Amino acid sequence: NEYQVTYTFQKQSTSSSSITELEGTWKSGCINTGSSKYRIKTITVSGTNFTDQWKYHSDSNCTTDEYSYDTTYSSLSIGNAITFEDGETGHKLTMTVDTNTYTPLSSSDVTWDNNNSWCGETDWVLNTAQSIAGKTCGSNAQWNTNITIYGLYLLDGNKLFPSFSSSSYPSGVDAKDND
């Protein structure tokens, strides 16, 4: 039940009362998933609270919403600095999963979700989040609530390169220019 997430984000806003260097909102570009869907990933950090959204779209401009995965975390703790193989310095982090939801954002997605028992459910409603904590959606096991997530991150100017795992600290982050 482990998956890793690797993205490059541009900082969108910063709180005036920054507690950590992660404080604020980080947003990826519109990424082609390779399966006729495009997604934008948004991370928001406020104090020890962390939110993570993957919003999927049917168009390459990411304007036509299809569905979203939203996870909230608490108890964010920034750990020791680490040096990656390329000499860059990052940090470890831990946090706890509070909620893990899926939201259908188009009527066609609601129909597909209900017809295919998406995440084991057949009662999906348009624009209504439903918990998927601990469930399997397609071939992906979703994180349950109240578990510890381990992460690494690298900051390069206003770009964030994170990686998360539910079992142990990831081995590194992907910090390629074209991510």
C-alpha angles and dihedrals in degrees: 000000000000133000132165127222122207124177141142115236135192116218110250103181141354130215116233090227098055112182095179136016087254094061113127138035124313121192133186124215122257102289125199106230092199092242101085089273130105125203142197119202119206126189121189123189123191116168106306093341120100128184126191124192130182107191116189126206136187096223135062091240090059092231101119108072120216107166143323140218113212127186127180124199136187137192093049108185124184111216138191124329114253132194117227124215092265091055095255117137123230138156140246120235139184131197140164125245111240102170136003116189144167122211125193107219101183132049091235090056091050090053093047093045093051095043091050099039090239110209087358093296132116100180101079116153128196113266092359119124117222127188116257094173110147093000130119115240110190103319095331122101108215122222115260123227123265095031126125118247119204121209148174127203139184124200116207107180105299094344123100122203109189134174126187136190136177096215109042142336111301116248093240147319130266106242102171118149093236098053 
